[in-house]
Amino acid sequence: MSSSSSRSYTASRASSMIASSEESVDETTQLLPKQVDTEPEKGTKIYRLWQVGALFGILLAYADTSLVWATHETIASRFNSLQNSSWMMTSFTMGYCVTLPLYGRLSDNYGSLRPLLVAYCTFCIGSMLCGIGQTYWQVILGRIIAGCGASGMVSLASIVITELADSSDVAVLRSYVNIASTIGLSGGGPLGGFLAGAVGWRWLFLGQVPIAAACCLLMARSFESMCPKLEQQEDPQREEPALAFDFPGAITLAIAISSLLVVIDLQGSLSWAHPLVQSIVAVGILSTLAFLVFETFPGNRELLMPLKLLKTEIGAFCAGQLLLVASGYGFVSQIAPYFANTQGASDAEGGGRTAPFSIGNAIGALLAGQIIKRQAAGFGTYKKLSLVSLFFCIANSVAILLRWPHNIGVWEEIFTTLPFGLFGGIALSAQFIGLYQCSSKQYMATAISMYYMSQQIGVALGISISSGLLKNQFHSTLQKIMTEVPGYTKEQIIRKILDDSSVVALLPEGIQTLVRQGYLHSFWVVPVFAVSTQALTILPMISTTERYSS
């Protein structure tokens, strides 16, 4: 990537996901190119309409993520694929993860405007396919395509906001980005659950198409008026990129991660000796080896994940992000199913239960920024703050382990999920500052790209592993406690319960009680996974060295 545009991309992407960094790190002076005087007039109606379109796109991308938290089991059950429900979330993340660095390259070569419109169109196609899909795997394909579009909607919109704004307005506009993402994450779950019950799950995705299309048209119309001025801002180096995008690295990494997720998913129904499992494992190993070869011998490619950086403290920060994000998303993805399976909560109610986590996460990010900002006065450092926050995360996960396997009320849920998001948000933001401090200017763009890619891999692995563990434990528990239902063997009724969550409501009251007790007795694996990954996060955190900005 060219130096100035790469830094613009990564700094904008960082601010949209970690709000506190904008206060503790002077991104506008170190990472962004200087603004020229030939900008569109900021007070015009066109600029305001464009800003609304960009922010609504970011809100839509984040809302799409959280609404699936609330409805993934309902959707999978309609296709008798409840055991594969985690793919509703991990497939979106895979598309997001693979295309995130690609949008950075497209932004370098063609500017941010055209790729952003392509991202909106891609999101519309994916959402449309989800809504009209006739098989579960058609819906999953739609989720992958939607994820490819969403990564550009978030990252490129943040870039263009920065490019069009005065340096004095960047912080304000970025705060709008953070507000939009928080509203999307906290409101998408309850709204998605309500709409799924009111109009059907297909309209969750079909309804997003006209909204995304309207944002796309609004921005295209605004860009058309701005085009002469924006062309003057474009970096002439974009026309002749020095290095090619690392397509081989991106493809082999995607295949390797997908193979791992498929193997985790299949472990509930097939043994390690099964030919299909062994074949997928072989594909995953070969893809991993190929990825290592491609990243070791770059040729004329810009490396997706330079291995030499993984040997430095940058690798420690990336490992910490992967583990910490895996613990958080592994837990939050199971909140809505927990209340649906233990208290008969609707999709809307289950989605609402995820809101405290999202709100706590946003508050934690802002709080971390304020604390680290006082670092010069001796009030705190990012490493100490990370470790203290991680300690409270572990303590909170232990509290969840002790209480959630028993039926809990609304307030107990709030007082455990909100701190879970709060301390996780503090740790994530503090770790970003650590990455920034340890990275040289030469590798800053690559380091931040690797950092966020590690987060996306953590999301996919956390959701898949926690879902697989809970599914297997639930099956084992049902085998021990389930009694036969007239007309069905015990194994048949267990299989129906695992394939379609709505079957439980049709069973006799006594059997429903057994199923709910079985789910409660099985849920312990989710907080145990969270505690384990958080404990492992201590190792990369303590291996880093505290650095101070000059």
N, C-alpha and C positions, 0 to 999 in steps of 0.2 A: 504494500500500500504506500502511497505517497505520504510523506511525514505529516503535513498539516491536516489533510483530510482524515487520515487514520486516527489522529489524536482527537479530532472533532467527533468522529464516530464513537470511539470508546468512552470519551468523557460524557457525551450525551447519553449513551446507553447506561453508564454507571449511575448517573443522576436519576434516571427514571426508575431504577430498582433500589437504590440505596440513598434515601433522601438526605441523610445527615452529611454525606460526604461533601455536599456543596457548601457547607458552612465551615468545615474543618480543613478543606483543601481548596486552594485558590485555583479552581479549574479554568476560570475565564481568562486568567492571565498566562497560564502555563500550557494548557492543552488545546485551546481553541485558536483558530487563525484570527488575525485582526479583521474587524468589520470595516467594510469600505463605506464610503459616503453615498454610494448609489443604491440605497435600500429603498423599498417601498415606504410610503408614508405610514407611520404606525397608527395614526388615529383614524384611518379610513375604514369604511364599511367592509371593503374587500379584505383587509387584513383581519378584522374581527371575525368575519365569516370563516376565513381560512383557519384561524386559531380554534374556533368552535369545532370545525371538522376534524382537526388533528386530535384534539382532546377527547372528542367522542369516540374516535377510532381507538385510542389507548384504553378508554373506559370499556369499550366493547370487547377488546382482546382479553382484558383481565376478567371481565364478567363471564366470558365464555369459559374461562378456566374454573371459576368457582361454581358456576351453575352445574357443571358436570360432577363436581364433588357431591352435590346433593342428589343427582339423578342417575348416576352411572349404574347402580344396581337395578333400578327400575327399567332402564333402557335395555340392559343386557338380559334381564328376565323376559322381556318380550320376545327375545330370540332364543329362549331356553339356553342362554350362555352366561348364567350368573357367575360361574366360576372364572370366566374370562372378563369380568366387569372392569378390572383394573386397566385393561387395554384402552378403555375410553379415555383415560387420563395419560397413560404412558405414550400412546401413539401420538397425541398432540405434542407432548414434550419432545419426542424424537424429531418430529418435523421442525419444531422450533429450534432445537439444538443444532441440527445439521445446517440449516439455512442462515443462522445468525451471522457467522463470519462471511457467508456469501454476500449478504446485503452490504457489509462493509466494503467488499471489493467492488460491487456494483456502484456504490456511492462514490468510490474513488474514480471509477472510469466514466460514469455517466451523470454524476451529480445525484442529489438525493431525491429529486422530484419524480423522475420517471420510475425508478425502482419502487418508490412509495405507492404510486398508482398501481403498479404491477402487484404489489403486496395486497392491496385492497381487493383486486380482482381475484387473486389466488384464494384469499379468505372467503370470498363470496362463493367460489366454485366448491371449496371444501364444505362449507356450511350447507350448500344446496345438496351435495351428495349425501351428507349426513341425514338431511331431512327426507330424501326420497329413497334412501337405500333399502333394498328388499331383503338383504341378508346382513348378519352382524358384521361380517368382514368388509362389506361395502361401506358400512357406517364407519368402521375403523379406518379405511382408506380415506374417507372424507375428513376424519379427524387429523390424519397425517397432513393432508393438503391444507387444512385450516391452520394447523400449527405453523406450516411454512409461511403462510400469509401473515399470521399474527406476529411473528418475530420481526418482520419488516414494518408492520403497522406501529409497533412500539419503538423500535430503535431508530427508524428513519424519521418518524414524526418528531422525535426528540432532537435529531440532528437539524432538521429544517427549522424547528422553533428557534434553535440557537443561531442558525445562520441568518435568520431574518430579524433577529432582535438586537437592540443595542446592548452592549455589555452590561449596562446598568439595569437592564430589564431581565437578564438571563435568570437570575435567582428567583424572581417572581414567577416567570413562566415555568420554571422547573418545579416550583411549589405547586403550580396548577397540575403539572404532570403527576406529581405524587398524590395529590388529592383525587385526580381521576382514577388512578390505579387503586387507591384505597377504597373509593366508592364502588368500583367494579368488583373487587375481591369480596368486600363485605356485603354488597347488595345482590350480587349475581346468584348466590346460593338460595336465599329466600325467594327471590323473584323467579328463578328457574324452577324451584320446587312448586311454587304456586301455579305457574303456567303449565307445568307438566300435568298437574291434576285438573286444571280448568279446561285446557284446549288440546292436551296431548303433547307428548315429548317431541314429536317431529317438528312442531311449531317453535320449539326452543331454538332450533337451528334455522329453519326457514324464515323465522321472524327477524333473524340477524341480517339476512341478505339485503332487504331494502334499506336498512339502516346503514350498513357498510357501503352500499352502492350510492346512497345519498351523500355520505361523507366524501366518497371518491369523486363524485361529480362536482360537489361544492369546491373541493380543493383544486380539481382540474380547471374549473372556471376561474378561480382566483389566480392560479398559476399562469393561466393564459394572459391575464392582464399584467402579471408581474414579469413575464418571460423576458422582455428586453433588458430589464434591470438585473434579473437573476443571472442572465448569461454573462454579464460583465463581472459577476462574482466568481464564476467558475475557475477552477485551478487549471491552467494550461497543461500541467503535468498529467492530468487525468487522461489525456488523449493518448499518451504513450506509457502505459504502466510498465514498470521495470520487471515485475515478476508475475507469473501466472497464478491463478487461484489454485489451491491445493485440492482439486477434485478427488484424486486418488485417496488422499488422507481422509477426506470427509466421508467418502463412500465406504471405505473399509472400516472406519470407526463406527459408522451407523450400523453396518452389518454385524460387527462384533458385539455392540451393545444390544441390538435386537435379538441376536442369538442367545445372549445371556438371559434376557427377559423372557424369551419363549421357553427356555429350559426351566426357569423358575416357575413359569405358569404350568408347564406340563407335569411337574413333579407331583401334583395332586392326583393325577390319574395314570401316569406311566412310570415305570421303574427306570433306573439308570441303565439297565441292560437292554431296554427297548431299542430297536434299530433307529427309530425316528429321533429319540433323544440323543443317541450316540452320533447320528449324522449331524444334528444341529450343533452339538458340542464341537465336532470336527470343523464345521464351517466357522464357528466362532473362534477357534484356536488359529485356524489359517488366516482369518481376517485380522486378528490381533497381530500375528507375525507380519503380515503384509503392511499393516499400519506402521509398525515399528520400523520396517525397512524404508517405507516412503518418508517417514519423518527423520530417518538417519541420513538418507541420501536425497536431498531436496531437488537437485537439478536446477531447473529454471522456475521452481514453484516457491511461493511464499508459504512457509510451513504453517499448518493449522495448529500444531502443538509441539514446538521445538523441544526435543528431549533434553537438551542441555539446560534449559530453564527449569525443567522439573527437578534437576539435581540441586538447584539453589533453594533459597527460602521461598521463592515463588511457588515451587512445587509443594512446600509445606502449607502455604496458604490455600492452594487449590485443593489439597487433600482435606484440609479442615473444612472448607466450604462444602465439598462433596458429602462428607459425613454429617455435618450439622444440618444441611438442607435435607438429606435423606431422613434424618430423625424427625424433622418437623413435618414434612409432607407425608411421610409414612403414617404419622399419627392423624393429621388433619383430614386425610382422605378417608379415614375410617370413622369419623365423628357422625356423619349423617347415617351410615348403615347401622351404627351402634344404637342410635335412638329408634330407628325404624324396626330393628329386630328385637329390641328389648322392651320398648314402650309403645310400639305400633304407631310411631310418629309418621306423619305424612312427609312427602318430599319437601314441602314448604317449611314445615317445622324442622326437619333435619337440616335443611340448608341454612336456616336461621341460627342453628347451633354452631355453625362454622364462623359466624361473624365476629365473635369475641377474639378469636385467633387472629383474624386479619386486622382488626382494629388495634390489638395489642402489638402486632408486628410493626405497624406504621408508627405508633407512639414510641416504641423502642428505638426505631431508626432515628426519629427526631431527637429523642432524649440523648442518644449516644453522641449525636453531633454537638449538642450543647455542652456535654461533659468534656469531650475531647477539645472543644474550642477553648476551654479554660486550662488546657495542658500547660501553656506557657506560665501560668500562675501556680503551677504545681498541684493542680486539682485532680489530675488523673492522667493516665497514659493508656494507649489503645490495648497494649498487651495485658496489663492488669485488669482493665475493664472487660476484655474478652474472657479471661479466666474466671473472674468473679461472676459474670453473666452465665458462663457455662456451668459453674457450680450450682447456681440457682435453677438452671434448666434441668440438671440432673435431679436436684431435690424435688422439683415440680413433677418430673416424670415418675419418681418414686411415689409421690402422693397419688398420681393417677393410677399407678400399679396397685396401690393399697385400696383405693376407693372405687374405681370404675368396674372392677369385676363384681361389684354389688350394685344394685339399682340406685342411681343418683338422681337428685332433683336439679332444677334449673340453676339455682344459685351455686350449687357444688360444681356444676359444669362450667359456669362462668368463672368461678374463682380458681379453676385449674387450667382452662384453655386460654384465658386472657393472659395470665403470667407466662404460659408456655410461649405464646407469640411475642410477648413483651421482651423477655430475656433473650429469645432467639433473635429478635430484631436488633437488640443492642449488640449482641455478639457478631452478627453478620456485618453490621455497619462498622464496628471497630476493626474487624478483620480487613475490610476494604481499605481503611486508612493505613493499616500495616502493610498491605500489598503496595499501596502507592508510595510509601516511604522507602521500601526496599528495592523498588524497581528503578533502573536507570532510565533516562529519557529515551535512549536508543530502543529499549525493549518495552516501553510503557504500553504502547498500543497492543502488542502481542500478549503481554502479561494480563491485562484487563480482559482481553478476549478469552484467554484460557481460564481466567477466574470465573467468568460467567458461564462458560461451557461446562466447567466443573459443577456449577450449581444446577444446570439443566440435567446433567447426567445423574446427579444426586436426587433430583426430583423423580426421574424415571425409575431409578433403582429403589428408592425409598418406598414409593407407592407399590411397585411390583412385589418387593420382598415382604413388606408388612401384610399386603393382601394375601400373598401365597401362604405365609405362616398362619394367618388367622383362618384361612380356608381349610388348611390341612388339620389344624387343631380342632376346629368346629366339627369336621367330619369325624375325627377320632372320638370326640366327646359324644356326638350323637350315637355312634356305634355302641357306647357304653350305657347310655341312659334311655334310648328310644325304645318304645314298645310298639307292637304291631298294630296296624289299623285294619279293620275288616276290609277284605278285598285286596290288600297289598301286603307284601312282605316288608320286613324292617328295612332291607336294603333299597327296595323300590321307593319307599316313602322318603328315605334319606336322600336318594338321588333327586327326587322331585324338589325337595327343599333346597338343595344345593344348586339346582338349575333355575328355579323361579321363586323369588322371595314372596310373591303374592300367594303362593300355595298355602303358606302358614295360616292365613286368615280363614281358609276353608276347612281346616282340620278341627277336630273336636277340641273343646276348651282345655281338657287335660293335656292333650298332645301339644297345643300351643304353649302351655306353661312349661312343658319339658323343653321345647325348642328354645324358648327365651332363656331359661336357666342354662341350657347348653351353650348359648352364645355368650352369656355373661361369664361362665366358667372358662370359656376359651379366649376371652378378650385379653387376658394377661400377656399374651405373646406380643401384642402391639406396644405397650409401654416398656416391656423388656427389650424389644428391639430398639426403642428410642434411647433407653438408658445405655445400652451397649454401644451404640454408635456415638452417643455423646461422650461416653467414657473414652472411647478411642480417639475422639477429637482432641483430648488433652495432649496427646503425644505430639502432633504437628504444632499445636499452639505453643507449647513450652520450648519447642526446638527453635523458634524464631527469636531474633534479637530486637530489642526495643530501639527504635530510631526516632530522631527528632528532626523536625523541619527547621531549616536555618532561619 
